Amino acid sequence: MHLVRLAEENDGVIIVDSTRRGKRMPDALSTTIPIWCTVLNNLLLPSHPLSANLFLPPHLLASTHAQIAALIPTFVQSLRDLQLPSLPVLTKPLRPLWITQDSTLLPAPSSSCSSSADDDDDDDDGDDNVRPRGVIFDDYRPVICLTASRRVLGSEADARGYIQGAADDTENWACGLTPHVFWDNVDELLSAADADLPGLIASLLQRDRAQREGTEGGAQPRVRDSPVQLTPVISVCPLPLPAPSPSATAVGDGVCHVVLTDVVTPRESWVRAANHMQVGLGKHKTASRNLRLALPDICAFVGAFLQRGPASGRSAERRVVVACESGRDTSVGTALALSCYLFDEQGRFRLPDASLGFTKSQVKVKLASIMTAYPAGNPSRQTLQSVNSFLMDWTR
């Protein structure tokens, strides 16, 4: 939904994908995005005469178009069933357009986007139908699907084992490099020799961690990101979090901290205070798998904290903050599990009993609400599978 807002504010968006195996363009650009455009048009502009149109690339067969078009009503209803708390405003339908390495781009008409400075001196006798400044199409918000890579023909062996695009497996090649570390050191990284990159990345990551923890030669710690509120009670944020207060008692503070670290730790060491739990899950896919085993303890710990009610002498209700290294993956998955396990559909706290069960539809509704509140959240498939496995099997 946040992309709809971007398209509305900027009269369109450009989506770049460089991942494919010998195809003219990846399926995400040729079918998935066109489907989403049509579904969103039907949901947000149901009475617009152009909303029902499904646009697909010209190389796809008419039978493919018919098969996908027949599924659109089901997709629209599925999106409605998510009961999203807020929907973006869309004043013109979204329309996908495709650009590949084989495309020929024609020069834009002089009046299509903006006027030059010389035009300001012209008389006002021109065409009254000239588009307003910055408007690309009168009837649509363009969603430009840009395939950036050249087409790779043949097998992986023909290409010496290399196929362009590895975005789904960054842990296999990025050496732990994160977006903010990359952009903070982009010139140094791009000028380094390939053989020097692993060592350079390791040193940059170590320096970044030291800065965030305030341990590098008296350097000031990096300003902590504010927690992002996903529900009235649950928030997420990236590490680090402050250490547990030594004065925390059985009553505890009004905020419960659940910290998910990238170093595996024994279960008996997880509880650090009445309001602080530090769970060592490991890294990447290992962390997502270990999350399944840790969720029963996490939910029990948070449930006991919330069951005690508001902290003594405080008017505010209790809050829960979940933190992981990125603040976007396992922390979001844990927040989803807590929201499903400890709160009903109206957001009221309750402890589940043996009669309570969970369905994938219920989990989808909660996940949709969380992702609407936090578009930057990006729980991996393995993380979501762990959450589903825990919720579906918890009574067994």
C-alpha positions in Angstrom: 0.0 0.0 0.0 2.9 2.4 0.6 3.8 2.1 -3.1 0.3 3.3 -4.0 1.0 6.4 -1.9 4.3 6.9 -3.8 2.6 6.5 -7.1 -0.1 9.0 -6.2 2.4 11.6 -4.8 4.8 11.3 -7.7 2.5 10.5 -10.6 3.9 7.0 -10.9 6.7 4.7 -9.8 9.5 2.8 -11.5 10.1 -0.8 -10.2 13.5 -2.3 -11.2 14.1 -6.0 -11.3 17.4 -7.7 -12.5 16.6 -11.3 -11.5 15.8 -13.8 -14.2 17.0 -17.0 -15.9 16.9 -16.5 -19.6 13.5 -14.8 -19.7 12.6 -11.6 -21.4 11.4 -10.3 -18.1 10.8 -11.9 -14.7 7.4 -13.1 -13.7 7.2 -10.5 -11.0 7.1 -7.7 -13.7 5.2 -9.5 -16.4 2.3 -10.9 -14.2 2.5 -10.2 -10.5 2.7 -6.4 -10.7 0.0 -6.2 -13.4 -2.3 -8.4 -11.2 -1.7 -6.1 -8.2 -2.4 -3.0 -10.3 -5.7 -4.4 -11.4 -6.6 -5.6 -7.9 -5.8 -2.3 -6.3 -7.7 -0.4 -9.0 -10.8 -2.5 -8.3 -10.4 -2.0 -4.5 -9.6 1.7 -4.4 -11.5 2.9 -7.5 -14.3 0.4 -7.9 -16.5 2.8 -10.0 -13.8 4.0 -12.4 -14.5 2.7 -15.9 -10.8 1.8 -16.4 -10.2 0.0 -13.2 -11.4 -3.4 -14.5 -8.8 -3.4 -17.3 -6.0 -6.0 -17.0 -2.8 -5.0 -18.8 -0.2 -7.6 -19.6 3.0 -7.5 -21.7 2.3 -8.1 -25.4 4.4 -11.2 -25.6 2.0 -13.1 -23.3 -0.7 -15.2 -25.0 -4.4 -14.2 -25.1 -5.2 -17.4 -23.2 -2.9 -16.4 -20.4 -4.6 -13.0 -20.2 -8.0 -14.7 -20.0 -6.9 -17.1 -17.3 -5.5 -14.3 -15.1 -8.5 -12.0 -15.7 -10.8 -14.8 -14.4 -8.9 -14.8 -11.1 -9.1 -11.1 -10.4 -12.4 -11.0 -8.6 -11.1 -13.7 -6.2 -7.9 -11.7 -5.6 -9.9 -8.6 -4.9 -12.1 -10.4 -2.4 -9.1 -11.9 -0.7 -7.7 -8.4 -0.2 -11.0 -7.1 1.2 -11.0 -10.0 3.6 -7.8 -8.7 5.2 -9.8 -5.8 6.7 -6.9 -3.4 6.4 -7.4 -0.5 8.9 -6.6 2.2 6.4 -6.4 2.4 2.7 -4.4 4.9 0.6 -6.0 7.5 -1.7 -5.8 6.8 -5.5 -7.2 9.3 -7.9 -6.3 7.6 -11.2 -5.9 3.9 -11.9 -2.5 2.3 -11.9 -1.2 1.0 -15.3 1.9 -1.1 -15.8 4.3 -0.3 -18.6 7.3 -2.5 -19.5 10.9 -1.5 -20.4 13.6 -4.0 -21.2 17.0 -3.9 -22.8 15.3 -4.3 -26.1 12.9 -1.4 -25.7 13.2 1.7 -27.8 12.4 4.9 -25.9 11.0 7.7 -27.9 11.8 11.3 -26.9 9.0 12.8 -24.8 6.9 15.5 -26.4 7.9 18.9 -25.4 4.6 19.6 -23.6 4.2 16.2 -22.0 5.9 16.8 -18.7 7.1 20.3 -18.1 7.6 23.5 -20.0 10.9 25.3 -20.5 11.8 28.7 -19.1 11.3 30.2 -22.6 7.7 29.0 -22.6 6.9 31.4 -19.7 7.2 34.3 -22.1 4.8 32.9 -24.7 1.3 34.3 -25.1 -1.6 32.5 -23.5 -3.0 31.6 -26.8 -1.9 27.9 -26.7 -3.8 24.7 -26.3 -6.0 24.8 -23.2 -5.6 21.0 -22.9 -1.9 21.0 -22.2 -1.2 18.7 -19.2 -0.3 20.2 -15.8 3.4 20.3 -15.0 4.7 16.9 -14.0 1.7 14.9 -15.3 2.8 12.0 -17.5 -0.6 10.4 -18.4 -4.0 12.0 -18.1 -5.9 8.7 -17.3 -3.3 6.6 -15.4 -0.6 6.5 -12.8 2.2 4.7 -14.6 3.9 1.7 -12.9 7.0 1.3 -15.0 8.4 -2.2 -14.8 12.1 -1.9 -15.7 14.1 -5.0 -16.5 17.7 -3.8 -16.0 19.8 -6.8 -16.9 20.6 -8.1 -20.3 19.0 -11.4 -21.2 21.2 -14.5 -20.4 20.6 -17.3 -22.8 21.5 -20.9 -22.1 22.1 -22.9 -18.9 24.1 -21.9 -15.9 26.9 -24.1 -17.2 26.9 -22.1 -20.4 27.2 -18.9 -18.3 30.0 -20.5 -16.2 27.8 -20.9 -13.2 26.6 -17.3 -13.1 23.1 -16.1 -13.6 22.4 -12.4 -13.0 20.3 -11.7 -9.9 20.8 -13.1 -6.5 18.7 -10.8 -4.4 16.8 -13.7 -2.7 20.1 -15.1 -1.2 22.0 -12.1 0.0 23.4 -14.0 3.0 25.3 -16.2 0.5 27.3 -13.3 -1.0 26.9 -10.1 0.9 29.1 -11.1 3.9 26.7 -9.5 6.3 26.7 -6.1 4.5 23.6 -4.1 5.3 22.1 -1.2 3.3 23.1 1.6 5.7 26.7 0.3 6.0 26.9 0.1 2.2 25.6 3.7 1.6 27.7 5.1 4.5 30.9 3.6 2.8 29.8 3.4 -0.8 32.9 5.1 -2.3 35.3 3.0 -0.3 33.5 -0.2 -1.2 33.3 0.5 -4.9 36.9 1.5 -5.2 38.2 -1.7 -3.4 39.5 -4.7 -5.3 37.3 -7.8 -5.3 39.8 -9.8 -3.3 39.8 -7.1 -0.6 36.0 -6.9 -0.2 35.4 -9.6 2.4 38.0 -8.2 4.8 36.9 -4.6 4.2 33.2 -5.5 4.8 34.1 -7.3 8.0 36.0 -4.3 9.3 33.2 -1.9 8.3 30.6 -4.1 10.1 32.8 -4.3 13.2 33.2 -0.5 13.2 29.4 0.0 12.7 28.6 -2.3 15.6 31.1 -0.6 17.8 29.6 2.8 17.0 26.1 1.6 17.7 27.2 0.2 21.1 29.4 3.2 21.9 32.6 1.1 22.4 34.9 2.6 19.8 37.5 4.8 21.3 35.1 6.9 23.3 32.9 7.5 20.2 29.4 8.5 20.8 26.9 5.6 20.2 24.8 5.8 17.1 21.4 7.4 17.8 19.0 4.6 18.4 16.1 4.2 16.1 12.7 4.9 17.7 10.5 1.8 18.0 7.9 1.4 15.3 4.4 0.8 16.8 2.7 -2.2 15.1 -0.2 -2.6 17.5 -1.4 -0.5 20.5 0.9 -2.7 22.7 3.7 -4.1 20.5 6.5 -2.2 18.8 9.7 -3.3 17.0 13.1 -1.7 16.5 16.7 -2.6 15.5 19.4 -3.4 18.1 20.9 -2.3 20.3 18.5 -1.9 23.2 19.5 -0.7 26.7 20.5 -3.4 29.1 17.9 -4.5 31.7 17.6 -2.3 34.7 19.2 -4.0 37.8 16.3 -2.6 39.9 13.7 -4.5 37.8 11.5 -6.4 40.3 8.7 -8.9 39.9 6.4 -6.0 39.2 8.9 -4.7 36.6 8.8 -1.6 34.5 6.0 -0.7 32.2 7.9 -1.9 29.1 8.9 -5.4 28.3 12.0 -5.9 26.1 12.5 -9.0 23.9 15.9 -8.9 22.3 16.7 -11.4 19.5 20.5 -11.7 19.0 22.6 -13.3 16.2 24.6 -15.5 18.6 22.9 -18.7 19.7 22.5 -18.9 23.5 21.2 -21.6 25.8 17.5 -21.4 26.8 18.2 -21.1 30.5 20.0 -17.9 29.9 17.3 -16.0 28.1 15.4 -14.4 30.9 17.6 -11.5 32.2 15.0 -9.6 34.3 11.2 -9.5 34.9 10.8 -7.3 31.9 13.8 -8.3 29.8 14.4 -11.4 27.7 17.4 -11.9 25.4 17.1 -14.8 23.0 20.1 -16.0 21.0 18.7 -17.2 17.7 21.7 -17.1 15.4 21.9 -15.5 11.9 19.7 -15.5 8.8 18.0 -18.8 8.1 19.3 -20.4 11.2 17.6 -17.6 13.3 14.3 -18.1 11.4 14.3 -21.8 12.1 15.3 -21.4 15.8 12.5 -18.8 16.2 10.0 -21.7 15.9 11.5 -23.3 19.0 11.8 -20.1 20.9 8.3 -18.7 20.4 6.6 -20.8 23.2 9.0 -19.3 25.7 8.8 -15.8 24.3 5.0 -15.8 24.3 4.8 -17.3 27.8 7.3 -14.6 29.1 5.4 -11.7 27.5 2.0 -13.2 28.5 3.1 -13.3 32.1 4.3 -9.7 31.9 1.1 -8.4 30.4 -1.1 -10.5 32.8 0.4 -8.6 35.7 -1.5 -5.5 34.5 -0.2 -1.9 34.5 2.9 -1.2 36.5 2.4 0.1 40.0 1.9 3.8 40.2 1.6 4.2 36.4 -1.4 5.2 34.5 -0.1 4.0 31.1 -0.7 0.4 30.0 2.2 -2.0 29.6 4.1 -2.1 26.3 6.2 -4.7 24.5 9.3 -3.8 22.4 10.8 -6.6 20.2 14.3 -5.9 18.7 16.5 -7.8 16.2 19.6 -6.8 14.3 17.7 -5.2 11.4 14.4 -4.5 13.2 12.6 -5.8 10.2 12.8 -9.6 10.1 12.6 -11.9 13.2 11.4 -9.0 15.4 8.4 -8.5 13.0 7.8 -12.3 13.0 7.9 -12.4 16.8 5.5 -9.4 17.0 3.1 -11.2 14.6 3.2 -14.3 16.8 2.6 -12.3 20.0 -0.3 -10.4 18.3 -2.0 -13.6 17.3 -1.3 -15.6 20.4 -2.0 -13.0 23.1 -4.6 -10.7 21.5 -8.0 -11.3 20.0 -9.3 -9.8 16.8 -10.2 -6.6 18.5 -6.8 -6.3 20.1 -7.8 -7.2 23.6 -5.3 -9.2 25.7 -6.1 -12.8 26.5 -4.3 -15.9 27.3 -5.2 -18.8 24.9 -6.5 -22.1 26.2 -6.7 -25.5 24.7 -10.0 -24.6 22.9 -8.4 -21.8 20.9 -7.1 -22.4 17.4 -5.5 -20.3 14.7 -6.1 -20.3 11.0 -3.9 -19.0 8.2 -6.6 -16.4 7.4 -6.4 -15.0 10.9 -2.6 -14.8 10.7 -2.9 -13.1 7.2 -5.2 -10.4 8.6 -2.8 -9.7 11.5 0.2 -9.7 9.1 -1.5 -7.3 6.7 -2.3 -4.9 9.6 1.4 -5.0 10.7 2.8 -4.5 7.2 0.4 -1.6 6.7 1.8 0.0 9.9 5.4 -0.8 9.0 6.0 -1.1 5.2 9.7 -1.3 5.8 9.2 -4.6 7.7 10.5 -7.5 5.7 10.0 -10.9 7.6 11.6 -13.7 5.5 9.6 -16.6 4.3 11.4 -18.8 6.8 10.4 -16.5 9.6 6.8 -16.5 8.6 6.9 -20.3 8.2 8.2 -20.6 11.8 5.3 -18.3 13.1 2.7 -20.3 11.2 4.2 -23.6 12.4 4.1 -22.4 16.0 0.6 -21.0 15.9 -0.9 -24.0 14.0 0.7 -26.6 16.2 0.9 -25.0 19.7 -1.9 -27.2 21.2 -0.5 -30.5 19.9 
